[in-house]
Every structure is written in structure tokens, then in C-alpha cells.
């Protein structure tokens, strides 16, 4: 795009579309932008180079590891850490480029992990995977702000998610609530907000717009222990938070595929409601201790956060009053407590809610002339019909006719929208 604009400048000046002064300012603008923006490919190669160097050192040492005395093993255990600290210190003191920061941060991050593992192996220090990863993450936390490295921030988020999942779901023993994950994530959020305030349209910000909600989705279930049925409510409320965050004015300039909050909020809401459209799901134990459990207080806290964000977005005029996705978490909260008394009623109402969401999505795609949104709405209705095949006694003829009808609906909807778009273009 930039090259085409610069190439078109002489012709625009020649035809008196713009003046020489304006053309010169445009050239200066792109020259400054090119100077200030780092070479992304070079930065990527720097990070990959740091990883390969680290792996190469580990392989060379590992080949002769058993022949080394304990003292030499200890030296080799701390050597990558020492090299990484020297390189990182040099990068900070000399204010080196982004490539240096990313490469130094990546190398030092993995050097810390390898040193911990090697020292534990040399001196037979007991521990499990979650403890090892938590120690690793806590030691590397300052690197995010010292080096201002996006690669370290991504590694920090990914490894903290792995820690929470491994500990919370009991992959390496007894399952425990990963409370440290909240502290680690809270430490990273200021850096994430700095990225948003400085370069809101940057591709790295868009990557974090996917990674942060994905991390929360994966780890939320780790906080559920005795009252797992509240997990449905917690996830619906969490997806409501994501959807309303995705409707903030900040995301208006972003492409839809880079708005991870909006997509995960919408898809997550539909998938969770689709699971709850089966009546068997509502046959959970209704204990009196449910309302005094930690899970209930977490669900209440999430609901308050979601309601606050909804009110904030409404004041910013970012809410379409006819869009049920904004209020789906409120409606489902009511349905959840109805389902605790009468599961069949809740099942019917959930099916109606999913159907309304599908129809509303189709209307939204039609209004915006967006084929992706239109087909997403049709897919919701198709999935709902397929789900009902498993818990109803419809004949194969009726099922076949329903599939034929849905297929015709797919074709006609896309055909009508295509004709409308071509007509508007003409």
C-alpha cells in the first residue's frame, strides 16, 4: 500500500491533484514511519536464532553430561544464565534495537528455566511440574518491563497458562486452585495496556487480543472444584464480558478477525448454550451449600464485572439494543436458577435463546452485507437442528427435509446478499 502511494505521487502532482509540498510531506511521513518501525522479519530471525543457540548448547552439553563431575555440571547449569544476563544488561545499557531486546529476552527466559531444571537434577531437589513452572515464571517476571520484549510477554502468558492448567486440572497429581495465576496475569496487564495506548493498531496488540481471552478461557475451569455445575454460569458470564469488551470503541478500527474478544465471546456463548440445550445436562445435584461455595462468589464477582462493562459500553453508545449477545449472560443467569428448580423449562428456554441468537446473527450479517456473519448465523441454526436429532424421535424423512431446507436457506441467503451487494456497487 505504501509503495503504491509513493509511486502515484508524481502523477498526482502532475495532474494538480496535490501540491509539491503535500507530496513532500507524504514522502517524509513514510520515511519516518519506515525508520521508526522495526524490521519484523529480522526480529523474528533474532528470536529464532536465540532459541537455536540455546538448544544447540543444551544438546552439546547433554551428549557428555554423564562424564562431567558435579562441580563442572553446576558451572554448565549456570553458564547460559550468566551469558543471558550479560547480553540482557548490555542491551539495556546501550539501548539496543527491538531485535536485540527480543533475542536477549527470549534467550534469558529459557536460560532461567534450563538452569532451574539442571540444578534440580544435579542435586536431586524434589518438585513437580507446576512448582517448577511457577518458580520459572516468577523469576522471569521483571524481564517483561526491563527489556520491554513482546516475545517475553507472550512466553510469560503462555507458560503461566500452562502452569494454571497443569495445577488446576491435576495433570501432575492432586488438583489445586492456581491462585498464583491471577497474580502473574495481573502483573502482565499493565504492559498489555501500555501496548494498547501506544500502538493500538499494531499486529502484536491484535495477537494479545486473542491470547489474553484464550488464557482466561483455558484456566477458568481450574478454579472449579466441588460445584462444577456453576462452571456453565461462570463461562457464560465470562463470554459476556469478552463480547462487550469487543464492542468497545477501541476495536472499531480493527478487522473482525483480530477482535479475539468479540469472536470468542460470541462463539463461546453459542457453544456453551448449545451444550445446555440438552436436558440431561440439567440433572446436577442441588446442594444447600451451593450458595456459600467459593465458586458461587466467583460467579457473582464475574457477573458484577460483566454488568459493569455492559453499563460502561452502553454509556459509550457501543450497544445495539436489538443485539441479544450483549444481554445473553443476564438472560442465562435467570435461566440457570430456573433450571435448578425445573430442568425441562430451562432446556426449552435455552433452545429458544439459541434460536433467537441465530436469527439475530443472520439479520446482523444481512444488514452489514457480511457473508461471514450471515453464514455464522445459519450455522448456529443448523447446529441447533442437529443437536435436536439426538434427543427427539423425529423420522428420517423429517430429518432429511430439515437438512434440505437448511441447505436451501444457505444457498438463497448467500445468493440474495450477493445480488444486493452487486446492485449497490453498480
HELIX and SHEET records of a PDB file:
HELIX    1   1 UNK A    2  UNK A   14  1                                  13    
HELIX    2   2 UNK A   20  UNK A   36  1                                  17    
HELIX    3   3 UNK A   40  UNK A   63  1                                  24    
HELIX    4   4 UNK A   65  UNK A   67  5                                   3    
HELIX    5   5 UNK A   70  UNK A   93  1                                  24    
HELIX    6   6 UNK A   98  UNK A  122  1                                  25    
HELIX    7   7 UNK A  129  UNK A  140  1                                  12    
HELIX    8   8 UNK A  143  UNK A  146  1                                   4    
HELIX    9   9 UNK A  150  UNK A  168  1                                  19    
HELIX   10  10 UNK A  179  UNK A  198  1                                  20    
HELIX   11  11 UNK A  203  UNK A  220  1                                  18    
HELIX   12  12 UNK A  221  UNK A  223  5                                   3    
HELIX   13  13 UNK A  230  UNK A  246  1                                  17    
HELIX   14  14 UNK A  249  UNK A  253  5                                   5    
HELIX   15  15 UNK A  256  UNK A  258  5                                   3    
HELIX   16  16 UNK A  260  UNK A  276  1                                  17    
HELIX   17  17 UNK A  279  UNK A  282  5                                   4    
HELIX   18  18 UNK A  288  UNK A  292  5                                   5    
HELIX   19  19 UNK A  294  UNK A  315  1                                  22    
HELIX   20  20 UNK A  324  UNK A  326  5                                   3    
HELIX   21  21 UNK A  328  UNK A  341  1                                  14    
HELIX   22  22 UNK A  343  UNK A  368  1                                  26    
HELIX   23  23 UNK A  371  UNK A  389  1                                  19    
HELIX   24  24 UNK A  396  UNK A  425  1                                  30    
END                                                                             
